[in-house]
Amino acid sequence: MAKSNWNADNIPSQIGKTILITGANSGIGLEASKVLCSKGAYVIMAVRNLQKGEEAAGQIKATNPNAKIDVMLLDLADFDSIKKFSEQFHLKYNQLHVLINNAGVMAPQKRELTKQGFEVQLGANHLGHFLLTGLLLDVLKKTPGARIATQSSLVHKEKQFGGADIFFDDLNFEKSYNKDYAYGQSKLANLLFTYELDRRLKASNSPIIATVAHPGYTKTNLQKNYGFFVSVLMNTLLAQNVETGALPILRAATEEKLRGSEFFGPTRMNEMKGFPELVTSSDKSYDKLLAKKLWDISEKLTGFIYNFG
């Protein structure tokens, strides 16, 4: 795959495709929704706050009156909400061409818990998407050319964010809370999940593929918990805009002839900025034993066993 200044113009027509995006009312999720609507996709904006979701959909329709959008309630920090969402989705839809697991929580100052009592970054960023993907897998199976694209982060391999590692002895940071380590863990989990999911899909002879991306350093509201220096000064001086930051996940979701397990991210400034290309994730992310251990624990914690048959 030759390097190029890949951008939204490279996305083929998405007419006839149904695409679900989590965290779609702001940041990269909103930008991805705009772009995919402009390509003719039917976009399901899954959001935690319906009012904000409807306002975001209104923004898209203001510039694209023909946009096909459905706004649906989904709180990834609550398994009950995920299950209810799945039930409603199954009543309305019998196809899903692309599932974009985009929503994320980043570095709350104090340790926060999901409704089921998990540290919120592990719970929403990983376990919530793990459960959602499993619950929608039957619809993906019925859809020709279906794929799952998940948003990770560059920090999954940075020492400041725990190396990153999966802290099996204290997954929920009950002993000592470190917001950066917890975030790094959840983003490494996104990669381990994607690669293991893709392996299991292939082992079951499924045509569904799983891909993953990271946005580099993109200016969004995710950095709000890092104070003035990062959220204002660093974002102004170093961060790329959300239009560019959304490109890696858009490429992972739409690039034709992918085989699965591709990881897209920017390549300039140590992968902080630039157009999306194939990049390499950390050595730990490719550890099959680590991925299997995380998968087994994720099934146990969510109470959901995947069915690849």
C-alpha positions as a Markdown table, in Angstrom:
| # | Residue | x | y | z |
|---|---|---|---|---|
| 1 | Met | 0.0 | 0.0 | 0.0 |
| 2 | Ala | 1.9 | 3.1 | -1.3 |
| 3 | Lys | 2.0 | 6.2 | 0.8 |
| 4 | Ser | -0.2 | 9.0 | -0.2 |
| 5 | Asn | -2.0 | 12.0 | 1.2 |
| 6 | Trp | -5.1 | 9.9 | 1.9 |
| 7 | Asn | -8.1 | 12.0 | 2.7 |
| 8 | Ala | -11.9 | 11.9 | 2.6 |
| 9 | Asp | -11.8 | 12.2 | -1.2 |
| 10 | Asn | -10.4 | 8.7 | -1.3 |
| 11 | Ile | -13.5 | 7.2 | 0.4 |
| 12 | Pro | -15.6 | 5.4 | -2.2 |
| 13 | Ser | -19.4 | 5.8 | -2.3 |
| 14 | Gln | -21.1 | 4.4 | 0.8 |
| 15 | Ile | -24.6 | 4.5 | -0.7 |
| 16 | Gly | -26.6 | 1.5 | 0.5 |
| 17 | Lys | -24.4 | 1.0 | 3.5 |
| 18 | Thr | -25.5 | 1.2 | 7.1 |
| 19 | Ile | -22.8 | 2.4 | 9.5 |
| 20 | Leu | -23.0 | 2.6 | 13.3 |
| 21 | Ile | -20.6 | 5.1 | 15.1 |
| 22 | Thr | -20.3 | 5.2 | 18.9 |
| 23 | Gly | -19.6 | 8.6 | 20.5 |
| 24 | Ala | -21.0 | 10.3 | 17.4 |
| 25 | Asn | -22.2 | 13.6 | 18.8 |
| 26 | Ser | -18.7 | 15.3 | 19.1 |
| 27 | Gly | -15.1 | 15.2 | 18.1 |
| 28 | Ile | -13.9 | 12.5 | 15.7 |
| 29 | Gly | -17.3 | 10.6 | 15.9 |
| 30 | Leu | -19.2 | 13.7 | 14.7 |
| 31 | Glu | -16.6 | 14.4 | 12.0 |
| 32 | Ala | -16.8 | 10.7 | 10.8 |
| 33 | Ser | -20.6 | 10.9 | 10.8 |
| 34 | Lys | -20.5 | 14.1 | 8.6 |
| 35 | Val | -18.0 | 12.5 | 6.1 |
| 36 | Leu | -19.9 | 9.2 | 5.8 |
| 37 | Cys | -23.2 | 10.9 | 5.4 |
| 38 | Ser | -21.6 | 13.0 | 2.6 |
| 39 | Lys | -20.7 | 9.7 | 0.9 |
| 40 | Gly | -24.3 | 8.5 | 1.0 |
| 41 | Ala | -24.2 | 6.1 | 4.0 |
| 42 | Tyr | -27.1 | 5.6 | 6.4 |
| 43 | Val | -25.4 | 6.6 | 9.6 |
| 44 | Ile | -26.6 | 5.5 | 13.1 |
| 45 | Met | -25.2 | 8.0 | 15.6 |
| 46 | Ala | -25.0 | 6.1 | 18.9 |
| 47 | Val | -24.8 | 8.7 | 21.7 |
| 48 | Arg | -25.0 | 8.9 | 25.5 |
| 49 | Asn | -27.1 | 12.1 | 25.5 |
| 50 | Leu | -30.0 | 12.1 | 23.0 |
| 51 | Gln | -30.4 | 15.9 | 23.1 |
| 52 | Lys | -26.7 | 16.4 | 22.2 |
| 53 | Gly | -27.1 | 13.7 | 19.6 |
| 54 | Glu | -30.0 | 15.3 | 17.9 |
| 55 | Glu | -28.2 | 18.7 | 18.0 |
| 56 | Ala | -25.2 | 17.1 | 16.3 |
| 57 | Ala | -27.5 | 15.4 | 13.7 |
| 58 | Gly | -29.0 | 18.8 | 13.1 |
| 59 | Gln | -25.6 | 20.3 | 12.4 |
| 60 | Ile | -25.0 | 17.7 | 9.7 |
| 61 | Lys | -28.4 | 18.1 | 8.1 |
| 62 | Ala | -27.9 | 21.9 | 8.1 |
| 63 | Thr | -25.1 | 21.5 | 5.5 |
| 64 | Asn | -26.4 | 18.2 | 4.0 |
| 65 | Pro | -30.2 | 18.1 | 4.0 |
| 66 | Asn | -30.1 | 14.7 | 2.3 |
| 67 | Ala | -28.1 | 13.1 | 5.1 |
| 68 | Lys | -29.6 | 9.8 | 6.3 |
| 69 | Ile | -29.2 | 9.7 | 10.1 |
| 70 | Asp | -30.7 | 7.8 | 13.0 |
| 71 | Val | -29.8 | 9.0 | 16.6 |
| 72 | Met | -29.9 | 6.2 | 19.2 |
| 73 | Leu | -29.2 | 6.2 | 22.9 |
| 74 | Leu | -26.2 | 4.2 | 24.0 |
| 75 | Asp | -24.2 | 4.5 | 27.3 |
| 76 | Leu | -21.1 | 2.3 | 27.0 |
| 77 | Ala | -20.6 | 2.6 | 30.7 |
| 78 | Asp | -23.7 | 0.6 | 31.4 |
| 79 | Phe | -24.2 | -3.0 | 30.2 |
| 80 | Asp | -28.0 | -2.6 | 30.6 |
| 81 | Ser | -28.0 | 0.3 | 28.2 |
| 82 | Ile | -25.9 | -1.6 | 25.7 |
| 83 | Lys | -28.3 | -4.6 | 25.9 |
| 84 | Lys | -31.3 | -2.3 | 25.4 |
| 85 | Phe | -29.6 | -0.6 | 22.5 |
| 86 | Ser | -29.0 | -4.0 | 20.9 |
| 87 | Glu | -32.6 | -5.0 | 21.3 |
| 88 | Gln | -33.8 | -1.8 | 19.7 |
| 89 | Phe | -31.2 | -2.1 | 16.9 |
| 90 | His | -32.4 | -5.6 | 16.1 |
| 91 | Leu | -36.0 | -4.4 | 15.9 |
| 92 | Lys | -35.1 | -1.7 | 13.4 |
| 93 | Tyr | -32.2 | -3.2 | 11.3 |
| 94 | Asn | -31.2 | -6.4 | 9.6 |
| 95 | Gln | -27.9 | -5.2 | 8.2 |
| 96 | Leu | -24.8 | -3.5 | 9.5 |
| 97 | His | -22.0 | -2.9 | 7.1 |
| 98 | Val | -19.6 | -1.1 | 9.4 |
| 99 | Leu | -19.4 | -0.9 | 13.2 |
| 100 | Ile | -17.1 | 2.0 | 14.3 |
| 101 | Asn | -16.2 | 1.6 | 18.0 |
| 102 | Asn | -15.1 | 5.2 | 18.5 |
| 103 | Ala | -16.4 | 6.5 | 21.8 |
| 104 | Gly | -13.9 | 7.0 | 24.6 |
| 105 | Val | -13.3 | 8.3 | 28.1 |
| 106 | Met | -9.9 | 9.8 | 28.8 |
| 107 | Ala | -8.2 | 10.3 | 32.2 |
| 108 | Pro | -10.8 | 11.5 | 34.7 |
| 109 | Gln | -9.0 | 13.1 | 37.6 |
| 110 | Lys | -10.7 | 10.9 | 40.1 |
| 111 | Arg | -11.4 | 7.2 | 39.8 |
| 112 | Glu | -14.9 | 6.8 | 38.3 |
| 113 | Leu | -16.9 | 3.6 | 38.0 |
| 114 | Thr | -19.4 | 2.3 | 35.4 |
| 115 | Lys | -22.8 | 1.2 | 36.5 |
| 116 | Gln | -21.6 | -2.3 | 37.0 |
| 117 | Gly | -18.6 | -1.1 | 39.1 |
| 118 | Phe | -15.7 | -1.2 | 36.6 |
| 119 | Glu | -13.1 | 1.6 | 36.3 |
| 120 | Val | -14.7 | 3.8 | 33.7 |
| 121 | Gln | -11.9 | 3.8 | 31.1 |
| 122 | Leu | -11.7 | 0.0 | 31.0 |
| 123 | Gly | -15.4 | -0.3 | 31.3 |
| 124 | Ala | -16.5 | 2.1 | 28.5 |
| 125 | Asn | -13.5 | 2.1 | 26.2 |
| 126 | His | -13.0 | -1.7 | 26.2 |
| 127 | Leu | -15.7 | -3.8 | 27.9 |
| 128 | Gly | -18.6 | -1.7 | 26.6 |
| 129 | His | -17.4 | -2.0 | 23.0 |
| 130 | Phe | -16.5 | -5.7 | 23.6 |
| 131 | Leu | -20.1 | -6.4 | 24.6 |
| 132 | Leu | -21.6 | -4.2 | 21.9 |
| 133 | Thr | -19.7 | -5.9 | 19.2 |
| 134 | Gly | -20.6 | -9.3 | 20.4 |
| 135 | Leu | -24.3 | -8.4 | 20.6 |
| 136 | Leu | -24.3 | -7.1 | 17.0 |
| 137 | Leu | -22.2 | -9.8 | 15.5 |
| 138 | Asp | -25.2 | -11.8 | 14.3 |
| 139 | Val | -26.3 | -8.7 | 12.2 |
| 140 | Leu | -22.8 | -8.2 | 10.9 |
| 141 | Lys | -22.7 | -11.9 | 9.8 |
| 142 | Lys | -25.8 | -11.3 | 7.6 |
| 143 | Thr | -24.2 | -8.3 | 5.9 |
| 144 | Pro | -21.9 | -8.8 | 2.9 |
| 145 | Gly | -18.6 | -7.1 | 3.3 |
| 146 | Ala | -19.1 | -6.2 | 7.0 |
| 147 | Arg | -16.3 | -4.9 | 9.2 |
| 148 | Ile | -15.6 | -3.7 | 12.7 |
| 149 | Ala | -13.2 | -0.6 | 13.0 |
| 150 | Thr | -12.1 | 0.3 | 16.5 |
| 151 | Gln | -10.4 | 3.5 | 17.8 |
| 152 | Ser | -7.2 | 3.0 | 19.8 |
| 153 | Ser | -4.6 | 5.6 | 20.7 |
| 154 | Leu | -0.9 | 6.4 | 20.2 |
| 155 | Val | -0.5 | 6.3 | 24.0 |
| 156 | His | -0.9 | 2.5 | 24.1 |
| 157 | Lys | 2.9 | 2.3 | 23.8 |
| 158 | Glu | 4.1 | 5.2 | 25.8 |
| 159 | Lys | 5.8 | 4.8 | 29.2 |
| 160 | Gln | 3.8 | 7.7 | 30.7 |
| 161 | Phe | 0.7 | 5.6 | 30.1 |
| 162 | Gly | 1.9 | 2.5 | 31.8 |
| 163 | Gly | 4.0 | 1.2 | 29.0 |
| 164 | Ala | 1.1 | 0.4 | 28.2 |
| 165 | Asp | 0.1 | -2.9 | 29.9 |
| 166 | Ile | -2.9 | -4.9 | 31.0 |
| 167 | Phe | -2.8 | -4.8 | 34.8 |
| 168 | Phe | -4.5 | -8.1 | 35.5 |
| 169 | Asp | -3.7 | -7.9 | 39.2 |
| 170 | Asp | -5.6 | -4.7 | 39.5 |
| 171 | Leu | -7.7 | -4.2 | 36.3 |
| 172 | Asn | -9.9 | -1.6 | 38.0 |
| 173 | Phe | -7.2 | 0.3 | 39.8 |
| 174 | Glu | -8.7 | -0.3 | 43.1 |
| 175 | Lys | -5.3 | -0.4 | 44.9 |
| 176 | Ser | -3.9 | 2.8 | 43.4 |
| 177 | Tyr | -5.5 | 4.9 | 40.7 |
| 178 | Asn | -3.4 | 6.3 | 37.9 |
| 179 | Lys | -5.5 | 8.0 | 35.3 |
| 180 | Asp | -2.8 | 7.7 | 32.6 |
| 181 | Tyr | -2.1 | 4.0 | 33.2 |
| 182 | Ala | -5.8 | 3.3 | 33.2 |
| 183 | Tyr | -6.2 | 5.0 | 29.9 |
| 184 | Gly | -3.2 | 3.3 | 28.4 |
| 185 | Gln | -4.5 | 0.0 | 29.5 |
| 186 | Ser | -7.9 | 0.6 | 27.8 |
| 187 | Lys | -6.3 | 1.6 | 24.5 |
| 188 | Leu | -4.0 | -1.4 | 24.5 |
| 189 | Ala | -7.1 | -3.5 | 25.2 |
| 190 | Asn | -8.7 | -2.0 | 22.0 |
| 191 | Leu | -5.8 | -3.3 | 20.0 |
| 192 | Leu | -5.6 | -6.7 | 21.6 |
| 193 | Phe | -9.4 | -7.0 | 21.2 |
| 194 | Thr | -9.2 | -6.1 | 17.5 |
| 195 | Tyr | -6.4 | -8.5 | 16.6 |
| 196 | Glu | -7.9 | -11.4 | 18.6 |
| 197 | Leu | -11.4 | -10.7 | 17.1 |
| 198 | Asp | -9.9 | -10.8 | 13.6 |
| 199 | Arg | -8.1 | -14.0 | 14.3 |
| 200 | Arg | -11.3 | -15.7 | 15.7 |
| 201 | Leu | -13.3 | -14.4 | 12.7 |
| 202 | Lys | -10.8 | -15.9 | 10.3 |
| 203 | Ala | -10.7 | -19.2 | 12.3 |
| 204 | Ser | -14.5 | -19.5 | 11.9 |
| 205 | Asn | -14.2 | -18.7 | 8.1 |
| 206 | Ser | -16.1 | -15.5 | 8.5 |
| 207 | Pro | -15.7 | -12.8 | 5.8 |
| 208 | Ile | -16.1 | -10.1 | 8.5 |
| 209 | Ile | -12.8 | -8.2 | 9.1 |
| 210 | Ala | -11.7 | -6.2 | 12.1 |
| 211 | Thr | -9.4 | -3.2 | 11.7 |
| 212 | Val | -8.1 | -0.5 | 14.1 |
| 213 | Ala | -6.8 | 3.1 | 14.0 |
| 214 | His | -5.4 | 5.9 | 16.1 |
| 215 | Pro | -5.9 | 9.6 | 15.5 |
| 216 | Gly | -2.5 | 10.9 | 16.5 |
| 217 | Tyr | -2.6 | 14.0 | 18.6 |
| 218 | Thr | -6.0 | 15.5 | 17.6 |
| 219 | Lys | -7.7 | 18.5 | 19.2 |
| 220 | Thr | -10.9 | 17.2 | 20.8 |
| 221 | Asn | -12.6 | 17.5 | 24.2 |
| 222 | Leu | -10.9 | 14.3 | 25.4 |
| 223 | Gln | -7.9 | 16.3 | 26.7 |
| 224 | Lys | -10.1 | 18.5 | 29.0 |
| 225 | Asn | -9.0 | 16.5 | 32.1 |
| 226 | Tyr | -5.3 | 17.6 | 31.6 |
| 227 | Gly | -5.8 | 21.3 | 32.5 |
| 228 | Phe | -5.0 | 24.5 | 30.8 |
| 229 | Phe | -1.5 | 23.6 | 29.5 |
| 230 | Val | -2.5 | 20.6 | 27.6 |
| 231 | Ser | -6.2 | 21.3 | 26.7 |
| 232 | Val | -5.5 | 24.9 | 25.5 |
| 233 | Leu | -1.8 | 25.5 | 24.9 |
| 234 | Met | -0.7 | 22.1 | 23.6 |
| 235 | Asn | -3.9 | 21.7 | 21.6 |
| 236 | Thr | -3.3 | 25.0 | 20.0 |
| 237 | Leu | 0.4 | 24.5 | 19.2 |
| 238 | Leu | 0.7 | 20.8 | 18.4 |
| 239 | Ala | -2.7 | 19.2 | 17.8 |
| 240 | Gln | -4.1 | 18.6 | 14.4 |
| 241 | Asn | -7.6 | 19.5 | 13.6 |
| 242 | Val | -10.5 | 17.0 | 13.9 |
| 243 | Glu | -11.0 | 16.8 | 10.2 |
| 244 | Thr | -7.5 | 15.3 | 9.8 |
| 245 | Gly | -7.7 | 13.3 | 13.1 |
| 246 | Ala | -10.8 | 11.5 | 11.8 |
| 247 | Leu | -9.1 | 10.2 | 8.7 |
| 248 | Pro | -7.4 | 7.1 | 10.2 |
| 249 | Ile | -10.6 | 5.6 | 11.5 |
| 250 | Leu | -12.4 | 6.5 | 8.3 |
| 251 | Arg | -9.7 | 4.7 | 6.3 |
| 252 | Ala | -9.9 | 1.7 | 8.6 |
| 253 | Ala | -13.7 | 1.7 | 8.1 |
| 254 | Thr | -13.8 | 2.2 | 4.3 |
| 255 | Glu | -10.6 | 1.2 | 2.6 |
| 256 | Glu | -11.4 | -1.5 | 0.1 |
| 257 | Lys | -9.6 | -4.8 | -0.2 |
| 258 | Leu | -8.3 | -4.9 | 3.4 |
| 259 | Arg | -7.6 | -8.3 | 4.9 |
| 260 | Gly | -8.2 | -7.5 | 8.6 |
| 261 | Ser | -6.0 | -6.5 | 11.5 |
| 262 | Glu | -4.7 | -3.4 | 9.7 |
| 263 | Phe | -3.7 | -0.5 | 12.0 |
| 264 | Phe | -3.9 | 3.0 | 10.5 |
| 265 | Gly | -2.5 | 6.2 | 12.0 |
| 266 | Pro | -0.6 | 9.4 | 11.0 |
| 267 | Thr | 3.1 | 9.1 | 10.3 |
| 268 | Arg | 4.6 | 12.6 | 10.9 |
| 269 | Met | 6.1 | 13.8 | 14.2 |
| 270 | Asn | 6.2 | 10.3 | 15.8 |
| 271 | Glu | 2.7 | 9.5 | 14.5 |
| 272 | Met | 1.2 | 12.6 | 16.1 |
| 273 | Lys | 0.2 | 14.3 | 12.9 |
| 274 | Gly | -0.4 | 13.7 | 9.2 |
| 275 | Phe | -2.3 | 11.6 | 6.8 |
| 276 | Pro | -3.2 | 8.0 | 7.7 |
| 277 | Glu | -1.0 | 5.1 | 6.7 |
| 278 | Leu | -0.4 | 1.6 | 7.9 |
| 279 | Val | 1.5 | 1.8 | 11.2 |
| 280 | Thr | 2.8 | -0.7 | 13.7 |
| 281 | Ser | 1.4 | -1.1 | 17.2 |
| 282 | Ser | 3.4 | -2.2 | 20.3 |
| 283 | Asp | 4.9 | -5.6 | 20.7 |
| 284 | Lys | 2.4 | -6.3 | 23.5 |
| 285 | Ser | -0.5 | -5.7 | 21.2 |
| 286 | Tyr | 0.5 | -8.6 | 19.0 |
| 287 | Asp | 0.9 | -11.0 | 22.0 |
| 288 | Lys | -1.6 | -13.8 | 21.3 |
| 289 | Leu | -1.5 | -15.2 | 24.8 |
| 290 | Leu | -2.1 | -11.8 | 26.3 |
| 291 | Ala | -5.0 | -11.3 | 23.9 |
| 292 | Lys | -6.5 | -14.6 | 24.8 |
| 293 | Lys | -6.2 | -13.9 | 28.5 |
| 294 | Leu | -7.9 | -10.5 | 28.1 |
| 295 | Trp | -10.6 | -12.0 | 25.9 |
| 296 | Asp | -11.4 | -14.7 | 28.4 |
| 297 | Ile | -11.6 | -12.1 | 31.2 |
| 298 | Ser | -13.7 | -9.8 | 29.1 |
| 299 | Glu | -16.2 | -12.5 | 28.5 |
| 300 | Lys | -16.3 | -13.3 | 32.2 |
| 301 | Leu | -16.7 | -9.6 | 33.2 |
| 302 | Thr | -19.4 | -8.8 | 30.6 |
| 303 | Gly | -21.2 | -12.1 | 31.1 |
| 304 | Phe | -21.3 | -12.5 | 27.3 |
| 305 | Ile | -19.8 | -15.4 | 25.3 |
| 306 | Tyr | -19.1 | -14.7 | 21.6 |
| 307 | Asn | -20.8 | -17.0 | 19.0 |
| 308 | Phe | -18.7 | -17.3 | 15.9 |
| 309 | Gly | -20.7 | -20.2 | 14.5 |
